[in-house]
Structures are given as C-alpha cells and as structure tokens.
Amino acid sequence: MLSARSVFQEILDDEHSFQLFCSIAASGEAQGGWENARIAALVPDGMRDLAPKVARHGADEDKHGRVFRALLRKRGLPAVPVPPETDYTMLLERRGIGLAHTRLRADEPLTEQDVVVYLAHSRVTEQRAAEQMALLVRHFGDHPEIGRAVRMISGDEDNHLAYCHEELLRLARRGHGRTIQRVLRQSALAEIAVHRDVSLAVMDHMGRLLRWPAAKSAALAAGIRAGYAYERFAGWHRMTALRMPDRLDALGTPAPAPA
C-alpha cells in the first residue's frame, strides 16, 4: 500500500535516492540562508528592528543545509547536482514570487514594500515547510539516523511561520493590509503550482533510481495532481490566513549553536 511513510522509507533506505533527497534539501536551505542574509543587510532604516530576526531566519536555514550535508557525510556520500526541475526556489523566482536575486545582489536598501513582499512570500513557503517537516516528524521523529534532525528542523520551521504571521499582522496595522493579502494570494497560487511541478519531478527521479514499476509511478503522480487540484480549489486559503501565533517573538533570540 502506498503511503507517505512507505515512499519516504524507500528513499531513506537506498543510498542513491537518499543522496538526491539530501542534496535537494541542502541546496534549498542554503539558498534560503543566502536570501535572508541579504535581506537582513538591506532592510530599510525605518525597519532595522526587523534585521536581527531576518538574520536569525537565514542562520537557521544555513544550519539546516549543514544538517543535510552532515547526513550525507555520515553515509560517506557526496552531494550531487540538483536537477533544475526540482529547484523550488529558482522556479518560484521565475514566476516572480518573492524578491528577485538580482535585487538582493544589489547594494541598494530595500523598501518597506519589498519587506512586505518578502514576509508574505515567506509566510506561504514556511507553511509548506512546516507541514512537510511535521509529516516527517510524525513518521520518522524517532528514527535513529534522521529523527533528531527532523525534530530540530521542524521546530525551527514552526518558529519561522510564527514570525511571519506576527510581523505581517504588525505591518497590516501600519496600513499594508491590502498589499499583504494581494501578495499572499499571488504567492500561494504560484507556490501550489510549483510544489506540484517539483513533487512530480522529484518522484520521477526517485522512480528511476528505485526502479518503480510504471503503475506505482503513475499512482504517485495521480496523487500529487489530486493534491494540487484540492489546493487550487480551496486548500490554498490556509496559506493566506493570518493569526497571532501562540509563541510571540519566535525569532527574537539569537540562533542556538548547532548540536
């Protein structure tokens, strides 16, 4: 019987599929770390109080990238190139979601509008990250090899999501409410399409590495497309709602040193 647990267990048990999974994850986290570091450096003067939190966000993502690379090293595996069709961050940028890398490479300060776009984009992508890590914790939180890593990363993703909610609500009170809702909607609709495309691409690569029969690959692809259909119809709304989180100032303290 196909399930998220059984599919990931197959990926975990095979060195080649595990190598690709960790390489994709490490690359995505490293990109996120760089983006947040640049945003922290370019936050406008009137919002400098936000810079340490953005920097903490980036430091956490850098840490996650190191964790995935450490998992590879423990098996004696090098990272492998990430297929472009599985590069979630790049594909989102191509759809105009978030702040363009050309903008972040420049040394000009961001505007308050840019910060709103960054936070709204992060609120959407962190929703996905938090949900995916919660799924891994549910199924593999006690796993001797990856359990500690997925628990730690899941806690960080929950903090990142809480931070986005709190800061967006604060900016909404400053008059950015309509912009926030517009960017959230645009980001959510783009994200669910990119998530579908990346999921299909990743499962295609995993299917070849694991020699899945055509019927199994087709069933997994159908499940991914069905998930997208639900999200496109109604599920995307969970990515645009804002609520004050239970934990306030979730990124208000320095990032802890990696264990």
C-alpha positions in Angstrom: 0.0 0.0 0.0 1.3 3.4 -1.0 1.7 6.0 1.8 3.9 8.9 2.5 5.7 6.8 5.1 6.4 3.8 2.8 7.6 6.1 0.0 10.0 8.0 2.2 11.2 4.8 3.8 12.2 3.6 0.3 14.0 6.8 -0.3 15.8 6.6 3.0 16.9 3.0 2.6 18.5 3.5 -0.8 21.8 5.4 -1.0 21.2 7.0 -4.4 17.7 8.3 -3.6 18.8 9.4 -0.1 21.8 11.2 -1.7 19.5 13.1 -4.1 16.9 13.9 -1.4 19.5 15.4 0.9 21.2 17.2 -1.9 18.0 18.9 -3.0 17.1 19.8 0.6 20.6 21.1 1.4 20.6 23.3 -1.7 17.2 24.8 -1.0 18.2 25.6 2.6 21.4 27.2 1.5 19.6 29.4 -1.0 17.2 30.4 1.7 20.0 31.2 4.1 21.7 33.5 1.5 18.4 35.2 0.6 17.7 36.0 4.2 21.2 37.2 4.9 21.0 39.6 2.0 17.6 40.9 3.1 18.8 41.4 6.6 21.7 43.5 5.2 19.3 45.6 3.1 16.4 46.2 5.4 15.5 50.0 5.2 16.5 52.2 8.1 12.9 52.6 9.3 12.7 48.8 9.8 16.1 48.0 11.2 14.5 46.3 14.3 13.5 43.5 11.9 17.0 42.9 10.6 18.1 40.6 13.5 15.1 38.4 13.0 15.7 38.1 9.3 19.3 37.3 10.0 18.2 34.6 12.5 15.9 33.2 9.9 18.8 32.9 7.5 21.1 31.4 10.1 18.5 28.7 10.8 18.3 27.8 7.1 22.1 27.7 6.8 22.1 25.4 9.8 19.5 23.1 8.1 21.7 22.9 5.0 24.6 21.9 7.1 22.5 19.2 8.8 21.5 17.7 5.4 25.1 17.7 4.3 26.1 16.0 7.6 23.6 13.3 7.0 25.3 12.7 3.6 28.7 12.6 5.2 27.6 10.0 7.8 26.9 7.7 4.9 30.1 8.6 3.1 28.1 10.2 0.3 28.9 13.5 -1.6 26.2 15.9 -2.5 25.0 15.6 -6.1 23.9 18.4 -8.5 20.3 19.4 -8.1 18.2 18.9 -11.2 16.9 22.3 -12.3 13.3 21.0 -12.4 13.5 20.2 -8.7 14.8 23.6 -7.7 11.8 25.0 -5.8 13.4 28.4 -5.0 14.5 29.0 -8.6 11.1 28.1 -10.0 9.3 30.4 -7.6 11.6 33.2 -8.6 10.9 32.6 -12.3 7.2 33.1 -11.5 8.0 36.5 -10.0 7.4 35.3 -6.4 9.5 36.9 -3.6 12.4 39.2 -4.1 14.5 38.6 -7.3 18.1 37.6 -6.7 19.2 40.4 -8.9 17.5 42.8 -6.5 19.2 41.1 -3.5 22.7 41.2 -5.1 22.5 45.0 -5.4 23.6 47.2 -2.5 20.5 49.4 -2.6 18.4 49.3 0.5 15.0 47.6 0.3 11.8 49.5 0.5 9.1 48.8 3.1 7.0 47.3 0.2 9.9 44.9 -0.5 9.9 43.8 3.1 6.1 43.1 2.8 6.7 41.0 -0.3 9.5 39.1 1.5 7.4 38.3 4.5 4.3 37.4 2.5 6.3 35.1 0.3 8.0 33.6 3.4 4.6 33.1 5.1 3.5 30.9 2.2 6.7 28.9 1.8 7.1 28.4 5.5 3.6 27.0 5.7 4.7 24.3 3.3 7.9 23.7 5.1 6.3 23.4 8.5 3.7 20.9 7.2 6.3 18.8 5.4 8.5 18.6 8.5 5.6 17.9 10.7 4.8 14.9 8.5 8.4 13.7 8.7 8.4 14.1 12.5 5.1 12.1 12.7 6.6 9.2 10.8 10.4 9.4 11.4 10.8 11.5 14.6 12.2 8.5 16.4 14.3 7.2 13.5 17.9 6.6 14.8 19.5 8.3 11.7 17.3 11.2 10.9 15.0 11.6 13.9 17.0 14.2 15.7 17.5 16.3 12.6 13.8 16.3 11.5 12.7 17.2 15.0 15.1 20.2 15.2 14.3 21.4 11.7 10.5 21.1 12.3 10.8 23.2 15.5 12.7 25.9 13.5 10.1 25.9 10.7 7.3 26.4 13.2 9.2 29.4 14.6 9.7 30.8 11.1 6.0 30.5 10.4 5.1 32.2 13.7 7.5 35.0 13.0 5.9 35.6 9.5 2.4 35.7 11.0 3.4 38.2 13.7 5.3 40.5 11.5 2.7 40.6 8.8 0.0 41.4 11.3 2.1 44.2 12.6 2.6 45.6 9.1 -1.1 45.2 8.4 -1.8 47.5 11.3 0.6 50.0 9.7 -1.6 50.2 6.6 -0.2 47.4 4.4 -3.2 45.1 4.8 -4.4 45.2 1.2 -0.9 44.7 -0.2 -0.3 41.8 2.2 -3.5 40.0 1.1 -2.8 40.6 -2.6 0.8 39.3 -2.3 -0.3 36.3 -0.1 -2.8 35.2 -2.7 -0.4 35.6 -5.6 2.3 33.7 -3.7 0.0 30.9 -2.6 -1.4 30.2 -6.1 2.1 30.2 -7.6 3.5 28.1 -4.8 1.0 25.3 -5.1 1.7 25.0 -8.8 5.5 25.0 -8.2 5.1 22.5 -5.4 3.1 20.2 -7.8 5.7 20.5 -10.5 8.7 19.9 -8.2 6.9 17.0 -6.5 6.3 15.4 -9.9 9.9 15.9 -10.9 11.3 14.6 -7.6 9.1 11.5 -7.8 10.1 10.9 -11.4 13.8 11.0 -10.4 13.2 8.8 -7.4 11.2 6.3 -9.5 14.1 5.9 -11.9 16.6 5.5 -9.1 14.4 3.0 -7.2 13.1 1.2 -10.3 9.5 1.7 -9.5 7.0 0.0 -11.8 5.1 2.3 -14.1 1.9 1.7 -12.2 3.4 2.8 -9.0 4.9 6.0 -10.5 1.5 6.7 -12.2 -0.3 6.3 -8.9 2.0 8.7 -7.1 1.8 11.2 -9.9 -2.0 11.0 -9.8 -1.9 11.6 -6.0 0.3 14.7 -6.5 -2.1 16.1 -9.1 -5.1 15.4 -6.9 -3.5 17.2 -4.1 -2.9 20.2 -6.4 -6.5 20.1 -7.5 -7.7 20.3 -3.9 -5.3 23.1 -3.1 -6.2 25.1 -6.3 -9.9 24.8 -5.4 -9.8 25.6 -1.7 -6.6 24.4 0.1 -4.6 27.5 -0.8 -6.6 29.6 1.7 -4.7 28.1 4.6 -1.6 29.8 3.2 -3.1 33.3 3.2 -4.9 33.4 6.6 -3.1 35.4 9.3 -3.5 34.8 13.0 -1.4 35.9 16.0 0.8 32.9 16.9 0.9 31.3 20.3 4.6 32.0 20.5 5.4 35.6 20.1 8.9 37.0 19.1 9.8 33.5 17.9 13.0 34.8 16.2 13.8 37.4 18.8 16.7 35.5 20.2 20.0 34.5 18.6 20.1 31.2 16.8 21.4 28.4 19.1 24.7 26.8 18.2 24.3 23.5 16.2 24.4 20.5 18.5 
